[in-house]
Structures are given as structure tokens and as C-alpha cells.
Amino acid sequence: MNIFEKATRMKLRFSTKIGMLSVEDLFDIPLTSKNGEISLDDMARGYFQAIKADKEVCFVPDQNAVADSKFELIKLKFDIVKHIIDVKLAEREKHANARALRDRQQKLLHLIANKQDEALSAKSVEELQKMLEELI
């Protein structure tokens, strides 16, 4: 079962300073935030710190199972947030590449137009008048 199917079946929610968020809400959260608002980076850091923290040692089986399930829940939340970050970064790179390609195409079209204007300017007055008469 993939992480999104698991999250959907669990009706997983993410507690944040702006309230409870569903998985689909996370796609509306920015990658980073400079004004202290919620960000995916901050969420991932929080979950990562929780994962890194040593799990409490518990020798009573029932309590150990609860600790393991809490750890698995935090790990699932981290995996989801990290996946969404990766998707958004890939989308950002794709858009940047498309924008760079578009800018390059515009530059080439502009240079072609300039060259065509230069070629047209190099023609004699008689040639230009003849071209004009052909258009009329």
C-alpha cells in the first residue's frame, strides 16, 4: 500500500499552527516561508527531528506497541511531506526550464527579426518600392 493510500484510509490529518490539514491541503502550503508562516520545509524538519529523537525504551509490550505506532505515524507524515516537497521542487525545475527555453526562443526570434530588418534595409529604394507595389 503506498503512502497516499495509507493516509487516505487513515483519514490522516496534519496538526499545524493554522489548524488541521489533510494531505491534499499540503499541496497548497509553500515550500518555504520568510514571514514565519507555515511551510513544508518547517513541517518536514519537525517530523525529521521527531524521527531522529530516540524512541523511548519500553519493556512492557502494550506500551511498546503504542510507541511503535506513534513512530510509524510520524514517519508516514514525514514521508508524505517529503514526497510533496520533491514533487513541488520537480515542478519548479520544470517550469524554470520551460521559462529558460521560452526566453531563448524569444531571443532567437528577436535576432532573426533584426537580421531580416537589416537585410531589408540593405535593399535599394527601387527594390523596396517594387516590394511595396507587390503588396498593394
N, C-alpha and C positions, 0 to 999 in steps of 0.2 A: 504494500500500500504506500503510495507516495505521500509526501508531507502535506500537500494541499488536501488530498482526500482524507487523510487522518484528521487534519484541522477542521475540515467541514463536518465530519462525523462527530467530532468532539464539541462542535459549536464553539471553537476556540476564540477567546477574546483576549485582547492585549490591554492591560491597565496602563494608562498614561495620564499625564497631568491635564489633558484635555478631556479625559473620560475613557470609557471602554471603546476599543476599536476592534472591528472584525478584520479578517485577513484582507478582504477587498479594500477596506479603508486605508490600509498601509500603502497602497499604490498612490494615494493622494498626499502622503507625507513626503516632504522634501528630503533629499539625501543628507544635506547639512543645513544648519541654521546659524546665522550670525547674531540673531537678536534673542537668543535664549529660548526660542520656541522649540517644539518637539521636532526631532529629526530621526531618520532611520539610522544614521551613524550613532547617535546617542543611545538609541534603543539597542542596537547591536552591541555597543560597548557594555551596556548594563547587563545584558544576558551573558556576554562573554565573561565578564567579571564573576557573575554568579556561577558559571560553569567552572571557571578556574579555581574558585574557592573550594577548599577541601570539603568533601561531604562529611558530615558528622558520622563518626563511627557509632554504630548501634548494634548491640548484640542480641536484642530482642527481635525475633523475626517480623512481627507485625509492624513495629516501628521502622525497621529497615526497609520493608516494602513501601511504606509511605514515603520515606526519604528517597528511595529509588524512583518512585513515580513522580515526585516533585522535580527531581533532577531531569527525568525524561521530558517532562512538560517544559521546563526551561530550555532544554536542548532543542526541542521541537520549535519553540518560539524563536530561538536564535537561528535555527536553520531556515525558517521561513523568512525572517527579516533579512538574513544574509542573501538568500536567493533573490528577494525583491531588489536588494541593493545591486546585485550582479546584473539583473535584468535592466534596471534603470541606467546603470553605467554603460552597458552594451548599447542601449537605445541612444544614450547621449553621444557615444562614439560614432554610431551610425549616422546620427543627424549632423555631427561635426564633419564627418567625411563627405556626406552629401552636400553640405554647405560649401566645403572647400572645392568640391568638384564643380558645383554650380558657379562659384566665383571664378574658377579657372576658365570655364566655358564662356562666361560673360566677358572676361578679359580677352580671350581669343576672338570672340565676335567683335569686340570693340576694335581690336587691332586690324582685323580683316576689313571692317568698315573704313578705318583710317587709310589702309592701303588702297582700297577702292577709290576713296576720295582723292588720294594722291595721284592715282592712275588717271582719274577723270580730270583732275587739274592739269595734268601734263598734256592733255589734248589741245589741239589748236581751236581757235574760235570757230573756224569753219566746221570742224568735226563736231563741236558741241552744238552748233546751230542745226546741223544735219540730224543729230540725235534728237534734238528738241522737236524738229519738224516731224520725225517719225512717231513721236509720242502723241502729236496732235491729230 
